[in-house]
Amino acid sequence: MKLKKNPKKDLNLKRGMYFVIGLLLVLLLIYIALEWKSIDNNGGYDIGYMLTSSDLLS
């Protein structure tokens, strides 16, 4: 019985290239995740401002 596999369709020939493409995609996703900037929206209040007792009395 003859084998019916087509050697041109063998995915193992390009296995190294697929591995490198996968590594590049993962590294790109990690880079984007680490460089992602978020803007803190605290409703317009300055939470860094500290009230003192003299501010409360005036």
LOSEMAR-664229 format. One line per 10 residues: their letters; for each residue x, y, z of N, C-alpha, C, CB. Coordinates in Angstrom, 3 decimals. Glycine has a CB too. Example, Ala and Ser with C-alpha at 12.3 -4.5 7.8 and 13.67 -1.06 7.14 Angstrom:
<lummis>
AS	13.190/-5.690/7.800/12.300/-4.500/7.800/13.200/-3.300/7.800/11.308/-4.473/9.046 ~ 12.850/-2.250/7.080/13.670/-1.060/7.140/12.900/0.030/7.870/14.084/-0.598/5.725
</lummis>
This chain:
<lummis>
MKLKKNPKKD	0.841/-1.180/0.000/0.000/0.000/0.000/0.889/1.247/0.000/-0.959/-0.004/1.223 ~ 0.587/2.187/-0.842/1.369/3.410/-0.945/0.915/4.436/0.093/1.256/3.996/-2.355 ~ 1.882/5.225/0.545/1.536/6.337/1.427/0.895/7.451/0.609/2.790/6.862/2.179 ~ -0.133/8.078/1.166/-0.839/9.116/0.431/-0.516/10.506/0.970/-2.336/8.871/0.490 ~ 0.549/10.626/1.739/0.910/11.924/2.296/1.623/12.764/1.250/1.793/11.757/3.542 ~ 1.311/14.024/1.241/1.935/14.951/0.316/3.091/15.646/1.047/0.895/15.991/-0.232 ~ 4.330/15.482/0.590/5.471/16.096/1.293/5.425/17.623/1.271/6.778/15.625/0.673 ~ 4.725/18.232/0.353/4.629/19.692/0.303/3.723/20.232/1.413/4.104/20.142/-1.066 ~ 2.858/19.409/1.956/1.911/19.839/2.988/2.381/19.495/4.403/0.557/19.206/2.737 ~ 3.596/19.027/4.547/4.123/18.631/5.850/4.420/19.871/6.701/5.400/17.771/5.681
LNLKRGMYFV	3.737/20.005/7.825/3.915/21.165/8.695/5.193/21.115/9.510/2.748/21.287/9.618 ~ 5.793/19.944/9.635/7.036/19.830/10.401/8.211/20.512/9.719/7.366/18.378/10.632 ~ 8.096/20.762/8.428/9.181/21.437/7.717/9.311/22.894/8.156/8.951/21.365/6.205 ~ 8.209/23.512/8.510/8.210/24.929/8.903/8.006/25.097/10.406/7.119/25.692/8.145 ~ 8.300/24.063/11.150/8.071/24.080/12.590/8.866/25.167/13.296/8.417/22.741/13.179 ~ 10.108/25.387/12.912/10.951/26.410/13.527/10.416/27.807/13.287/12.363/26.309/13.002 ~ 9.917/28.046/12.083/9.368/29.362/11.767/8.108/29.633/12.590/9.058/29.468/10.264 ~ 7.251/28.633/12.733/6.047/28.809/13.547/6.405/29.069/15.006/5.143/27.574/13.440 ~ 7.437/28.424/15.495/7.881/28.630/16.872/8.362/30.066/17.073/9.002/27.636/17.231 ~ 9.157/30.583/16.141/9.672/31.948/16.234/8.534/32.961/16.143/10.708/32.211/15.127
IGLLLVLLLI	7.580/32.726/15.265/6.422/33.627/15.151/5.621/33.627/16.449/5.515/33.210/13.964 ~ 5.450/32.479/17.052/4.745/32.388/18.334/5.479/33.140/19.431/4.566/30.931/18.740 ~ 6.797/32.998/19.476/7.577/33.728/20.484/7.466/35.236/20.285/9.050/33.302/20.431 ~ 7.512/35.684/19.040/7.388/37.113/18.763/6.022/37.641/19.183/7.621/37.389/17.278 ~ 4.971/36.880/18.928/3.639/37.313/19.330/3.511/37.410/20.849/2.591/36.356/18.782 ~ 4.046/36.438/21.555/3.989/36.461/23.018/4.799/37.625/23.566/4.505/35.136/23.601 ~ 5.981/37.865/23.023/6.794/38.991/23.478/6.108/40.327/23.183/8.174/38.950/22.812 ~ 5.444/40.428/22.057/4.709/41.646/21.723/3.559/41.876/22.701/4.174/41.571/20.286 ~ 2.836/40.826/23.027/1.739/40.955/23.989/2.247/41.345/25.373/0.957/39.648/24.075 ~ 3.366/40.781/25.796/3.940/41.131/27.100/4.404/42.570/27.099/5.109/40.198/27.455
YIALEWKSID	5.031/43.024/26.030/5.488/44.410/25.936/4.309/45.381/25.995/6.285/44.622/24.641 ~ 3.251/45.077/25.264/2.072/45.942/25.273/1.446/45.967/26.663/1.040/45.468/24.227 ~ 1.385/44.827/27.327/0.786/44.770/28.665/1.605/45.574/29.675/0.663/43.311/29.134 ~ 2.920/45.560/29.558/3.752/46.286/30.510/3.768/47.784/30.231/5.166/45.744/30.482 ~ 3.570/48.188/28.993/3.605/49.603/28.639/2.227/50.260/28.639/4.234/49.767/27.287 ~ 1.189/49.507/28.970/-0.174/50.025/28.966/-0.315/51.098/30.035/-1.198/48.890/29.195 ~ -0.842/52.239/29.648/-1.036/53.326/30.599/-2.516/53.462/30.891/-0.457/54.658/30.059 ~ -2.827/53.672/32.148/-4.215/53.885/32.516/-4.333/55.235/33.214/-4.737/52.737/33.425 ~ -5.453/55.867/33.012/-5.714/57.164/33.616/-6.647/56.941/34.798/-6.330/58.169/32.582 ~ -6.213/57.392/35.960/-7.042/57.246/37.148/-8.126/58.314/37.134/-6.189/57.344/38.439
NNGGYDIGYM	-9.360/57.874/37.153/-10.478/58.793/37.219/-11.074/58.681/38.614/-11.544/58.489/36.109 ~ -10.858/59.707/39.434/-11.340/59.673/40.815/-12.529/60.600/41.003/-10.220/60.056/41.782 ~ -13.279/60.867/39.973/-14.491/61.665/40.073/-14.221/63.152/40.220/-15.309/61.194/41.227 ~ -13.063/63.615/39.849/-12.755/65.033/39.940/-12.210/65.467/41.285/-13.965/65.817/39.637 ~ -12.002/64.551/42.200/-11.483/64.884/43.521/-9.982/64.666/43.553/-12.173/64.046/44.611 ~ -9.286/65.550/44.241/-7.854/65.406/44.412/-7.618/64.614/45.685/-7.140/66.791/44.462 ~ -7.332/63.343/45.540/-7.171/62.504/46.723/-5.808/62.688/47.365/-7.376/61.048/46.365 ~ -4.921/63.420/46.708/-3.605/63.680/47.266/-3.605/64.890/48.198/-2.606/63.889/46.150 ~ -4.684/65.640/48.224/-4.781/66.835/49.048/-5.116/66.426/50.471/-5.842/67.817/48.489 ~ -4.348/66.929/51.423/-4.549/66.544/52.811/-5.190/67.701/53.579/-3.209/66.129/53.464
LTSSDLLS	-6.284/67.436/54.211/-6.976/68.457/54.997/-6.347/68.570/56.373/-8.477/68.132/55.119 ~ -6.235/69.788/56.836/-5.763/70.033/58.212/-6.924/70.610/59.002/-4.517/71.007/58.243 ~ -6.753/70.713/60.278/-7.820/71.231/61.125/-8.106/72.707/60.815/-7.449/71.062/62.604 ~ -7.104/73.495/60.412/-7.346/74.894/60.085/-8.160/75.020/58.785/-6.008/75.651/59.957 ~ -8.021/74.067/57.870/-8.827/74.090/56.649/-10.290/73.797/56.971/-8.289/73.069/55.625 ~ -10.538/72.965/57.944/-11.906/72.607/58.294/-12.610/73.762/59.026/-11.914/71.338/59.165 ~ -11.865/74.565/59.775/-12.458/75.643/60.553/-12.756/76.865/59.699/-11.544/76.024/61.692 ~ -12.073/77.059/58.630/-12.297/78.280/57.835/-13.384/78.118/56.824/-11.043/78.691/57.135
</lummis>
